Amino acid sequence: MKNKNLEKRITLRYASALFIIAILSTSSFYTLYKFLEESSSTAYIVNISGKQRMLGQHIALDVHRVYHSLQNHKNSIYKTDLVIENLLTHIKEMKETNKILSTGELPNGDNIILSPKIHAIYFNELNLKKRVDEYVELSNRLSKFKELEQIDTIVYEIDSKSEQLLMDLDKAVKQYEFEGSQKLQELQNLEILAWILVIFTLLLEVIFIFQPIVKKIVSLMDENDNVLNSLEKEVELRTLKLREANHTLKEIASKDPMTGLNNRLTLEDDIEKAIQHFEEHKAPFSLLSFDIDWFKKVNDKYGHDIGDIVIKDVSHILQKSVREEDKVYRAGGEEFVLLLNRVSLEDTHKIAEKIRLLIERKVFKVDTEEFSKTISGGLYHTSISNAKSIAHVLKIVDNALYKSKKEGRNRVTEVS
């Protein structure tokens, strides 16, 4: 019950902290988003006002180009398509920019509120809205005249208006830029304020929410330290025992219980590793397969106990006849396998013959009676045949062993 109440209190405090952070983050995000949205519109308006000033210059230049085009072709109606097209394009664009700047209606459907100073520039003090419309209309009339004499007056009027108009348009641009920089400053101030609020809120949460939680958790951890230490020691002890048991089981699973030799399970794993090592590093290896000749007669005549003694003595001879890096396996019954690593074919034959002679000369005693046994073997070396697989190697060496049996036993036959 105590733990349940503690869990509820911690959960409530943690949820409250998250809720406060979420509210503060959402409020800051929304406020900054609105400011950024407004700043984006302001930047667009600044660009449009700069474009309007540029268009005013282009229109004045285009008017003179039209005039000079007619002047160079007296009393003609010759006008280059490019000059007229540029003039009309600039007139159209200036109309659009004048509408945007004087109404605050953006092409994307958004609306911005004109500041009092901007409103005065376009409608009161400088009356830019009306003057730009008149300037555009005057320029548009020029494109409709066909004689040089007809446009002299218009060119003169445009020249007289353009200089002052461009200066006033420049004032509008500077006012927009000033207001834009003010909004950016407000945005920076808002960001600093939001940062201060977040830090202050987090500090309060640390003092009144998280610090009490931490103190309680530390207290509980101190109370449980002894229990945990005791459990850790018990787990370590059980782990050690389990590791020892696993090692013992692995030894049992990989060893022949009678002779202590490796069994067939480890044989196949070791052959696979030898094949891989040969393929990667060209390290040669040999495989000798031995079978005790007429072993069944020993069991039939002397009993299985004596047969077991023969198996153990043969195992001992095999182990003493090879190097430390070589391995001896009891493959089953009276059959044994030797895996010789990094050995030549010639040395393999010598080892096989040595083993054959040692077993042939071994005298086994049963009470007052003595007897001897021989072995037959098959010999494989990587220089004779490539090791395609475990099954392939075991098959061809067994075939060689059976050939030794067939040809009279007590011999070792090379694989073919």
SEDRENLO-657198 format. One record per residue: residue in one letter; x, z, y of N, C-alpha, C, O in turn. Coordinates in steps of 0.001 Angstrom, whole numbers, plus 500000, padded with zeros to 6 digits. Atoms other than C-alpha are relative to their C-alpha. Example, Ala and Ser with C-alpha at 12.3 -4.5 7.8 and 13.67 -1.06 7.14 Angstrom:
BEGIN
a500890500000498810512300507800495500500900500000501200501936500665501181 s499180499940498810513670507140498940499230500730501090499739500899502198 
***
This chain:
BEGIN
m500838500000498795500000500000500000500871500000501253500586499308502231 k499077499927498875502869500872502322500655498651500259500782498221501405 n499368501322499869504567497546501647499021498974500550499400498094501323 k501026500931499511501300495706502281499808500146501508499747499154502234 n500168499762498560500846497341505691501204499509500788501064498938501870 l498781500466499334504458496614506586500014498479500083500380497899501105 e500048501468500023504021492999505557499037499466501053499329498479501728 k500985500436499001500922492689507745500535500154501416500350499274502257 r499471499766498654502660494220510770501080498983500360501098498445501467 i498930500976499745505703491973510442499425498607500202499842497876501100 t500628501322499882503530488895509913499296499841501336499391498793501976 l500719500057498723501393489733512949500967499855501168500735499050502070 r499018500097498916504421490263515187500667498626500025500864498029501083 y499336501310500080506087487106513962499065498886500460499474497979501184 a500983501012499591502906485059514401499768500052501506499607499015502149 s500177499860498549502481486466517924501157499363500750500958498685501758 a498820500590499359506030485462518818499943498479499953500224497805500944 l500107501455500136505503481962517485498911499441500902499070498367501484 f501105500463499156502192481674519349500428499943501467500117498984502174 i499533499982498605503795482656522657500956498841500261500854498153501277 i499046501105499849506637480185522134499276498660500001499614497763500773 a500756501254500075504153477463521187499256499728501304499257498602501802 i500726500159498730502043478077524317500956499605501121500677498691501897 l499029500285498946505104478102526566500583498601499844500732497873500825 s499426501330500247506591474999524929499004498903500331499360497893500938 t501034501005499731503300473098525125499766499841501500499637498726502005 s500216500053498548502796474009528777501158499293500694500954498448501566 s498823500634499396506348473027529674500026498512499705500329497692500572 f499990501414500379506057469789527745498974499207500810499274498129501323 y501053500727499289502763468816529373500360499819501476500179498743502046 t499645500080498578503992469630532878501117498990500230501046498159501135 l498890500949499863507251467758532409499554498579499716500013497634500357 y500504501337500333505399464853530824499274499382501194499482498216501529 k500741500517498838503085464515533811500948499653501143500765498643501823 f499033500292498949506007464709536213500788498732499689501018497901500567 l499258501201500397507946462100534247499137498756500129499609497701500553 e500922501127499877504887459862534129499867499587501465499883498401501794 e500126500291498568504496460151537893501309499430500544501301498528501382 s498702500504499552508231459613538399500206498562499574500789497764500308 s499901501377500478508051456466536296499222499055500902499694497965501226 s500806500825499092505255455123538516500679499879501361500648498821501990 t499298500028498712507251456074541612501169499029499955501387498263500894 a498873500924500139510304454215540320499520498556500017500161497678500594 y500555501358500015508124451184539675499615499566501416499878498432501818 i500412500314498626506703451346543216501220499720500880501192498815501714 v498767500232499228510222451610544682500534498602499721500958497894500634 n499539501349500353511191448473542775499114498929500622499604497902501092 i500931500976499420508063446674543978500225499869501505500191498764502047 s499780500071498548508737447601547610501292499252500313501360498488501276 g498764500761499818512297446320547274499789498524499740500367497668500409 k500301501398500303510939443162545718499248499350501158499480498183501473 q500758500554498871508518442720548646500942499626501147500782498580501777 r499032500305498951511395442892551099500791498742499656501036497896500516 m499247501174500440513334440347549054499150498737500098499643497681500493 l500889501163499932510307438034548856499818499543501439499721498345501705 g500101500373498594509978438159552639501184499153500436501030498199501199 q498807500778499685513535436890552902499940498623499350500283497618499974 h500086501277500717512949434194550270499009499057500681499268497861500810 i501011500853499361509810432946552025500547499405501293500350498221501564 a499401500518498762511645432650555355500995498893499688501048497882500387 l499023501014500389514402430721553609499312498744499481499720497628499801 d500725501158500537511927428497551738499349499190501115499315497961501048 v500626500705498864510128427663555022501012499085500677500704497941501013 h498963500819499367513372426437556527500438498860499088500786497780499566 r499657501087500920514138424441553398498976498877500079499331497698500068 v501049501019499849510785422675553709500184499257501321500076498032501379 y499827500594498668511417422084557403501163499009499986501035497892500486 h498831500886500043514877420613556777499758498808499096500307497730499326 s500331501123500876513490418481553977499259498931500770499531497741500611 l500746500963499173511053416875556422500871499449501123500746498281501493 q499145500418498895513639416724559180500980498920499556501329498030500332 n499056500996500512515998414732556989499300498701499629499951497693499355 h500775501216500295513193412245556316498918499899501068497756500221500820 k500881500014498829511616411686559730498702499277499714498650498224499079 n501354500539500089507862411090559891499602499641498578498715498812498377 s500387500270501395507714411066556091499293501219499435499348502313499996 i500680498864500664505691413213553786500796500450498774500266501081497860 y499151499647501148508627413669551424500243501506499945500694502110500917 k499706498580500246508875417155550038500472500129498559499839499609497640 t499522499813501392510915418150547019499091500979499277498644501982499834 d500871499132500813508878419668544220500575501406499869499840502394499869 l499370498698500201511387422452543779499797500911501201499481502088501035 v500144499187498791511220423641547414498571500507500134498345501692500377 i501411499614499883507412423625547505499614501002498912498913501980499169 e500344499115501126507150425250544082500548501410500227499854502397499984 n499409498689499714509545428060545063499234500723501099498979501923500995 l500728499388498893507681428665548328498670500570499533498334501715499835 l501316499547500465504269428869546644500123501176499028499301502093499041 t499780498896500943505651431109543884500284501301500742499728502349500414 h499653498799499232507146433531546389498812500515500805498635501723500958 i501210499600499270503918433505548446499052500769499081498505501806499457 k500900499357500960501888434390545355500502501400499631499729502357499585 e499442498709500392504254437183544333499914501011501135499677502196500899 m500053499066498872504307438660547832498578500505500228498381501653500625 k501394499548499917500493438753547889499748501120498996499123502131499315 e500226499009501059500514440664544602500690501321500332500102502391500170 t499282498761499675503169443147545723499353500721501173499322501952501205 n500645499378498836501355443725549037498728500744499586498404501803500125 k501213499349500491498160444540547164500338501308499287499686502332499490 i499601498800500746499943446988544857500446501106500948500039502259500805 l499430498996499105501800448739547669498978500583500969499110501733501389 s500980499512499023498788449035549972498826500724499351498121501482500017 t501129499356500690496269450172547327500440501071499000499683501997498707 g499536499069501030498406452047544770499487499669498620499663500457497691 e500526500417501304496719450120541927501091499238499250501483498143499653 l498929500615500779499373449337539292499431499009498991498272499131498597 p500480501008500965499126446352536893499533500599498677498672500024498012 n500393499395501281498830448720533893498706500805500082498285501419499102 g501258499289499835495639450228535338500134501375500621499137501973501025 d499798498696499374497209453424536667499851499890501518500017498819502102 n500118499944498537496627454495540260500884501116500525500934502209499960 i499211498964499354498997456356542521499419500257501387498896499354502041 i500522499629498677497999458221545655501091499770501039502197500297500924 l499030500276498947499733456922548760500196501248500849499237501914501240 s499718498863499129501473459606550753499535499673501422499381498499501757 p500421500253498610500358460044554411500950499067500747500508498218501521 k499036500848499287503570458418555643499926498554499524499984497626500331 i500126501365500529503242455418553329498701499371500497498672498201500877 h501287500519499520499594455052554298500109499594501467499562498568501870 a499825500332498582500581455113557978500822498729500172500541497917501053 i499159501200499909503265452472557393499189498741499736499398497718500388 y500739501209500391500792450073555787498714499797500800498214498675500885 f501303500166499347497660450780557831499950500496501458499053500102502203 n500090499438498647498446452676561048501174499579500876501079498612501632 e498888500207499085501833452774562734500549498573499951500570497870500961 l499390501328500137503434449604561363499006498937499551499246497741499716 n501057500925500441500271448060559908500568498878499125500252497703499314 l499329501001500841502355446326557229499025499191499165499255498007498922 k500960500716500849499347445413555106499510498737500702499557497645500136 k500547501139499251497851443167557765501097499012500362500893497802500268 r498924500883499564501193441799558979500550499175498839500880498001499011 v499522500751501167502321440832555475498992498927499626499373497801499306 d501027500999500306498984439102554831500084498828500978499986497670500573 e499898501073499003499353437160558094501254499162499770501230497939499903 y498726500688500255502964436301557268499877499057498807500366497927498835 v500199500815501206501985435026553830499072498829500296499332497701499877 e500958501056499676499011433071555176500654498933500877500410497742500687 l499296500941499128501187431478557873500936499118499186501020497911499417 s499081500764500853503741430432555259499234499051499098499703497953498798 n500809500841500880500988429065553045499476498775500747499363497697500163 r500500501129499191499647426866555878501069498928500139500755497739500202 l498912500959499802503064425251556262500034498961498892500326497791499136 s499914500927501129502881423724552785498932498918500046498996497951499287 k501099500966499955499702421833553787500224498904501047499515497898501046 f499736501009498971501160419912556746500916498920499466501736499149498576 k499250501149500489502663416482556299501011499476501022501921498734500651 e499114500512498961504422415815559639500881501127500518500495502295500554 l499037499033499503507477417502561055499480500714501230499678501918501396 e500494499418498759505776418023564412498947501079499743498781502008500534 q501080499059500297502932419898562727500517501386499598499818502386499764 i499521498707500511505142422628561291500983500678500941501423501797500679 d499053499382499060507422423250564278499492501351500483500223502341500506 t500587498766499465505044425850565684499993501107498946500284502267499238 i500066499001501081504625427563562296501375500577499702501524501783499509 v498640499531500267508361427740561697500441500971501081501080501989500816 y499631499128498876508806429234565138499314501367499859499933502409500072 e500742498742500165506089431834564470500589500847498868500740502063498986 i499428499269501146507577432723561085501334500617500379501622501759500024 d498703499467499580511024433112562609499832501202500913500585502173500831 s500207498903499052509645435333565345499464501259499313499703502375499774 k500582498853500707507797437547562840500924500570498926500920501775498672 s499290499600501215510229437640559919501021501101500234501125502027499429 e498933499019499786513068439638561451499439501418500111499914502334499439 q500587498674499832510898442559562591499266500449498738499287501620498359 l500729499676501230508775442337559456500953500518498927500664501507498255 l499025499577501006511840442602557223500551501387500318500790502185499412 m499521498671499613513068445603559198498969501077499644499316502156499164 d501050499032500319509707447326558770499813500144498490499547501238497992 l500055499920501467509607446435555069501135500868499476500969501611498508 d498869499171500396513024448032554795499686501481500218500105502332499434 k500419498615499758511552451200556324499094500495498871499197501638498427 a500891499625501108508864451179553635500800500289498735500528501251498017 v499162499794501182511511450808550926500701501353500075500722502104499099 k499272498737499842513509453728552315499071501201499862499459502232499312 q500953498905500126510388455887552556499640500237498531499568501379498077 y500284499877501433509517455141548912501180500642499274500988501508498420 e498816499432500642513109455927547884500119501488500309500466502286499437 f499934498589499606513005459193549833498994500834499213499321501906498704 e501028499269500746509737460248548209500346500073498516500076501077497857 g499589499987501406511099459251544790501076501033499740501030501736498731 s498942499002500170514216461386545271499437501415500102499906502331499426 q500644498684499897511984464287546341499339500393498679499429501540498242 k500671499711501279509986463994543112501020500310498906500789501163498049 l498958499699500978513185463893541083500540501413500202500822502124499237 q499535498647499720514332467059542832498989501032499512499358502071498964 e501051499106500488510978468681542065500047500108498477499848501181497908 l499909499999501461511387467644538429501171500861499535501044501626498579 q498843499185500357514850469194538281499698501486500190500053502314499352 n500365498600499758513524472404539824499048500517498925499144501662498484 l500955499608501041510690472433537296500713500234498673500384501168497943 e499238499830501237513142471986534421500745501333500007500771502044499002 i499280498725499899515217474929535677499032501170499830499337502142499139 l501003498941500113512079477056536029499538500162498553499409501279498052 a500433499943501402510934476134532512501076500641499134500775501436498243 w498889499417500767514379477008531147500064501514500198500245502269499243 i499964498563499698514327480393532911498856500725499293499047501807498739 l501152499380500658510836481133531571500215500122498498499877501140497895 v499752499974501444511867480227528021500999501101499657500784501878498726 i498986498971500263514979482419528176499412501398500174499650502285499354 f500604498689499734513021485318529685499025500388498884499007501530498424 t500970499732501074510267484999527074500702500342498695500305501275497997 l499249499722501224512768484862524216500646501383500060500692502100499060 l499396498680499847514516487931525610498974501106499741499267502084499053 l501059499015500226511235489860525678499622500067498520499389501148497980 e500354500018501425510444488750522125501074500681499164500774501384498199 v498914499336500727513869489874520947499876501519500121500035502243499138 i500051498554499753513406493316522541498786500654499342498909501704498710 f501243499337500414509788494016521615499446499529498648498569500179498080 i500550500509501263509189491919518490501068499946498911500939500590497870 f499041500243501075512276490842516578500911501199499742501245501483498592 q499123498851500203514468493892517170499347501089499144499997501596498229 p500648499026500903511914496336515668499887499494498564500041500257497610 i500087500558501357511441493967512735501344500124499293501409500534498134 v498662499939500593515205493791512147500354501428499599500893501657498516 k499700498603500317515554497583512309499286500452498736499867501144497900 k500766499604501182512814498037509727500555499345498745500658499978497694 i499462500715501161514264495391507429501346500583499583501613500747498392 v498697499399500310517767496890507692499811501341499300500533501667498358 s500283498707500626516319500297506834499593499825498539500050500557497661 l500434500256501380514616498891503752501157499509499138501270499874497968 m498848500505500754517782497066502723500947501133499629501491501159498525 d499144498848500302519782500293502982499428500824498850500167501312497995 e500643499230501068517262502033500753500156499320498642500238499983497607 n499946500737501268517511499286498147501418499667499551501602499089498480 d498620500361500345521320498948498158500427500553498646501014499842497830 n499591499378501258521856501404495313499351499321498799499984499091497768 v500714500673501093519202499738493189500606498628499730500804498236498580 l499427501341500151520671496304493848501380500051499357501705499236498493 n498664499872500590524204497458493048499916500291498514500682499752497715 s500182499668501410522995498941489794499567498775499201500057498524498100 l500471501207500676521154495747488904501112498963499874501226498288498851 e498907500973500045524179493613489780500985500329498885501439499442498162 k499075499598501062526412495629487473499413499713498620500106499266497707 e500657500251501286523871495360484687499980498507499684500209498095498547 v500017501454500200523552491607485208501388499489499637501530498634498763 e498628500411500302527350491215485223500365500329498557500989499529497860 l499709499582501369527605493156481977499291499095499001499880498658498013 r500754500871500915524877491109480333500548498576500019500587497904498989 t499430501346499903526417487887481630501281499896499189501516498903498502 l498759499979500767529774488852480141499718499968498504500351499228497752 k500356499986501423528171489652476807499436498653499557499724498174498460 l500582501298500329526213486403476912501081498932499910501033498060499043 r498909500971500034529379484440477707500799500135498705501174499143498080 e499267499763501252531161486061474775499198499510498800499744498923497865 a500854500452501106528193485372472513499966498478499926500009497901498839 n500004501469499977528077481738473620501312499438499469501327498437498752 h498700500450500495531802481391472959500067500137498483500559499252497782 t500011499779501453531349482882469498499137498961499294499527498413498264 l500893500998500598528410480580468762500636498610500006500491497838499058 k499343501305499916530417477583469955501084499871498934501247498823498309 e498965500007501031533279478550467668499383499819498618499880499055497791 i500668500104501305530885478997464750499481498588499770499593498037498675 a500593501335500129529196475669465457501046498920499787500763497891499174 s498985501055500071532487473765465686501004500200498860501863499347498640 k499027499712501053534362475373462767499347500032498618498181500393498461 d500437499877501392534066475136459004500190501455499584501305501968499682 p499899498559500270533315478714457857500976500352498878501553501440498897 m499122499675501125535368478506454640501471499868500372502272500753500070 t498585500294499752538609476988455910500443500310501433501639500419501705 g499641499814498597538457477626459650500391498713500694500764498722501866 l499681501296499391539081473913460219498844499535500885497721500030500782 n501068500639499226537154471859462738499052499287499055499459498815497994 n500973500679500861533941470390461329499725498575500492500360498097501432 r500259501409499696532456466892461477499435499804501410499628498752502019 l500567500115498656530621467605464750501102499816501040501016498938501899 t498890500137499051533877468124466655500828498759499697501464498202500592 l499253501208500367535448465237464720499520498794500795500325498062501372 e500541501174499306533131462654466239500262500071501507500563499057502136 d499710499848498563533568464079469757501457499676500301501765499005501286 d498566500218499759537368464028469426500389498538499795501244498020500513 i499712501430500196537426460468468052499548499200501214500235498281501661 e500503500700498807535300459333470986500971500151501176501227499192501904 k499037499771498919537773460928473423501287499213499758501869498669500696 a498779500739500322540728459341471591499826498507500268500736497850500774 i500284501418499737539092455898471779500011499729501500500594498746501957 q500051500170498540538406456333475499501406500084500603501753499314501499 h498635499835499490541979457525476110500845498772499667501694498354500454 f499263501205500396543315454526474210499615498813500881500472498032501296 e500461501114499167541169452098476205500506500111501434500812499101502068 e499598499811498597542165453634479558501515500064500176502046499571501171 h498564499763499817545821454545478944500865499398498886502082499580498881 k499270500617501109546790452609475778500787501043499194501890500767498722 a499367498944500791547638455892474031499575499828498539498395500004498235 p500374500269501395547753455114470263499590501285499270500001502388499631 f500354498857500851546176457362467659499754499492498583499515498306498358 s500228500332501414545766457465463870498922500903499438498668501996499945 l501011499216500704543047458666461543500310499922498512500392498835497941 l499763499927501444543768459840457981498806500672499349498380501748499768 s501133499436500739540907460437455566500457500277498572500879499362497864 f499554499603501341541726462387452368498831500548499187497906501163499720 d501001499458500925539629463236449332500744500487498753501576499769498199 i499324499445501182540739465516446462499498499266498757498294499161498525 d500366500775501187540810463506443245499438500921498909499963502004498647 w500636499321501132538544464642440409499721501480500319499923502344499466 f500239498606499604537579467798442308498831500605499227498822501807498963 k501166499492500724534282468111440456500411500649498674499774501595498212 k499544499433501278536223468807437246500507501436500176500396502259499268 v499530498634499740537763471898438874498810500956500010498849502018499389 n501193499151499944534318473314439656499363500156498628498915501240498252 d500640499954501318533008472407436223500794500864499018500210501585498210 k499159499310500977535985473885434337500299501440500397500255502343499561 y499545498677499570537044476861436445498975500757500858499122501956501091 g501011499345499171533990477579438590500212499720501490501277499275501920 h499954500316498556533218477253442273500960500898500769501487500495501805 d499065499124499297535345480241443249501396499395500008502080499413501031 i498687500647500082538477478454442036499997498724500843500986498390501495 g500110501205499161537232475269443689500184500332501474500817499586502221 d499836499581498596537010477163446974501462500301500309501944499992501399 i498574499712499795540616478365446516500784498708500182501659498623501044 v499333501306499880541751474754446000499750499402501386500667498888502026 i500351500527498669539892473705449172500830500691501082501361500041501983 k499265499244498985541560476499451164501493499679499960502125499541501007 d498566500300500103545058475759449807500308498610500550501305498424501248 v499806501359499468544714472044450577499888500017501528500655499349502222 s500160499884498547543485472943454070501262500557500638501698500092501691 h498785499384499467546556475138454577501151498994500021501902498934500995 i498944501022500058548907472321453476499817498972501113500782498569501763 l500275500997498956547203469876455846500372500539501383500982499833502186 q499714499411498689547491472253458811501503500132500242501974499930501361 k498560499821499856551194472907458134500748498669500107501916498644500495 s499326501300500064551952469179457836499891499193501288500495498125501396 v500199500777498761550887468083461338500491500798501211500784501990501115 r499546499372498749551911468826464927498857500801500647497703500727500226 e501004499186499309550129471206467300498943499142500679497771499517500729 e500962500851499294548531468324469217499097499213499054498140498580499499 d500849500685500976547075466885465993498890500947499536498988502164499698 k501152499191500406543769468070464552499604499678498559499684498538498103 v500415500137501397542526468673461013498536500409499896498116501401500493 y501436499752500119538846468551460021499621500021498522500174499289497701 r500643500098501316536871469332456923498709499225500216497762499727500823 a501135500888499753534419466446456885498825500327499102497699499908499370 g501079499660500919532422467874453982500508500024498573501262499137498172 g499581499933501401532947468977450368501512500050499887502161500920500468 e498550500066500201536471468009449293500650498930500880501769498498500603 e499489501067499136536939465444452095500545500595501303499934501471501915 f499338499523498783539314466009455014500396498806500863500630497704500367 v499599501049499053540180464018458130501047500573500947500926501706501412 l498960499614499053543305464173460306499995499020501170499975497806500968 l499916500822498788543402462899463908501369500240500626501659501332501115 l498632499893499495546983462202465017500092499261501334499816498063501400 n499954500575498653547502461590468747501409499537500354502403500173500005 r498727500547499505550235459441470306501046499936498884502125500521498983 v499115500121501150551821458539466997500088498529499593499125497779499748 s499815501391500429553244455271465644499447499805498598499169500768497883 l500487500319501346552049453508462517500998500469498948500611500987497900 e498959499592500954555366454202460796499968501511499767500027501969498626 d500047498538500140555194457941461502498725500449499297498726501447498576 t501252499665500679551586457992460331500161499870498491499699500725497735 h499756500186501439552650456598456944500875501131499448500652501612498337 k499112498926500462555405459218456716499226501309499832499396502020498841 i500796498762500072552986462070457453499044499948498811498893500934498090 a500949500142501106550436460726454953500700500165498651500182500818497745 e499264499902501259553059460386452225500494501425499770500486501917498642 k499553498604500096554425463861452964498874500888499483499092501731498612 i501160499206500428550942465355452552499669499711498544499400500621497759 r500332500376501391550303463412449360500952500667499019500516501181497989 l499009499413500900553549464666447786499862501522499925499980502106498848 l500145498541499989553016468294448878498846500451499120498958501434498387 i501163499623500810549593468399447267500237499656498538499812500397497651 e499707500393501384550788466561444162500891501048499319500742501309498126 r499059499028500555553541469174443683499457501432500002500057502332499415 k500590498669499927551284472135444415499441500406498629498715499645497989 v500472499491501297550605474257441317498940501066500264499187502055500954 f501106499045499867547273476056441156499929500833498717500040500278497624 k500007499103501151547014479100438831498653500671499837498052501150500798 v501229499288500350543970480506437055500337500869498782500434500380497656 d499549499073501040544929483578435048501333499506499440502327499467500164 t498755500475500612547539482241432629500086498484500011501084497908499578 e500044501472500041546555478622433084500396499439501366500065500011502404 e499587500680498777548075476257435657499478498568500010499304497953498958 f500419501412499876546888472894436982500405499483501387500699500260502294 s499653500639498708547647470454439795498928498970500349498139498542499506 k500976500995499527545604468055441883500713498966500869501806499200501383 t499489501061499116546189464842443778498907499640501011497747500033500890 i500972500461498995544555463263446786500128498501500188501182497907499966 s500022501417499614543563459765447773499668499935501492498932500769502021 g500222500049498551543573458638451373499838498602500554500239497609499947 g500107501232499219542700455971453888500694500207501336500609501292501912 l499202499867498777544876455291456948499566498963501026499506497766500742 y500338500892498873543799453856460315500960500266501153501288501413501454 h499171499885498783546036453148463327499530498942500997499111497850500611 t500515500920498964545126451507466631500770498684500049500269497696500587 s499240501254500012547876448913466110499488499042498934499773497846498980 i500539500845501076546059447642462994498706499337500433498493498146500200 s501333500504499628542572447257464429499516500765501227499735501970501353 n500572499348498817540852447952467741498850500918499598498039500581498735 a501070499036500287538579450980467682498764499615500801498678499901501995 k501209500449499300535188449503468530499052501158500293498411501200501342 s500891498853499836533270452749468042500382501068498985501218500831498114 i499752498920500962533292456065466177499587499556498602500331499719497634 a500519500427501309531169454636463387500903498945499373501122498941498161 h499136501075500510533458451612463088501286500579499421501704500189498330 v498748499405500470536627453712462758499774500772498700500539500620497748 l500278499209501203535079456100460212499673499108498806500041499410497671 k500385500894501095533681453225458193501214499327499375501346499300498151 i498863500745500565536924451260457837501002500942499342501637500562498358 v499078499068500642539007454360457056499404500509498685500144500759497733 d500649499627501268536441455398454405500139498883498978500352499137497792 n499820501142500913536638451906452933501410499997499414501605499714498233 a498618499932500488540415452294452712500158501130498985500875500980497996 l499965498879500942539936455682450998499400499587498657499979499872497608 y500640500430501245537558454182448433500864498985499255500854498919498026 k499088500964500632540076451420447825501112500743499255501514500337498164 s498989499179500682542692454076446996499445500568498702500136500588497683 k500654499477501201540241455627444529499897498915498934500156499144497752 k500237501102500932539516452261442986501290499540499339501295499115498184 e498727500513500509543185451379442577500803501045499232501963500808498897 g499323499049500865544061454530440663500200501374500572500746502241499890 r499903498696499355543941457446443101501466500389500281502397499644499973 n498679499469499647546897459556444329500809498995500824501971498721500524 r499336500966499126547749457053447047499272499956501345498153500451501484 v500589500177498669547095456229450698499984498513500314501009497838500230 t500162501436499741545745452805451633499708499769501480498906500467502100 e500196500373498590545929451212455049498710499195500140498344498438499241 v501239500766499785542712449808456535500341498523500116501453498152500490 s499774501456499922542320446058456409498940499369500880498945498154501078 
***
